[in-house]
C-alpha cells in the first residue's frame, strides 16, 4: 500500500522544521510541506486540529495526556487556548491534568531543561 499524500501548511519553527526538512518521518505519510506565515495559514485553514506526540510514550487517546508534560512556546497562544478547550470540552482532560512546559521558539529556557529529560 502506498503512503498517504498529505499537504501540510506549517510555520518555520524549531518544532515543525524537522517535518518540513524530512528529518522526522510520519509512518504511512508523504507530506508536501508549505512554510507559511500565520496570517496565510489562518486564511487557508483551521489549524487547531492536531497535537503532535511521541509514539513511544503510550499515548493512544486524548485521556492518555493526563499527567504528561506538553511543551508549548507560550501558554496564551491562540492554538494552545483552542487545544486546551478542545481537550477539556471534548475529552474531559482539564488543563490542570497536564504539566505545561513553556519554552522558547528555538531553545529551552535553562530552568526547564531538567524537566524534559
Secondary structure, DSSP 8 states (H G I E B T S, - for coil): ---EEEEEEE-S-HHHHHHHTTSS--TTEEEEEEE--HHHHHHH---TT-----TTS---SGGGGTT-EEEES-TTSHHHHHHHHHHHHHH---GGGSEEEE--SSS--GGGGGGG-
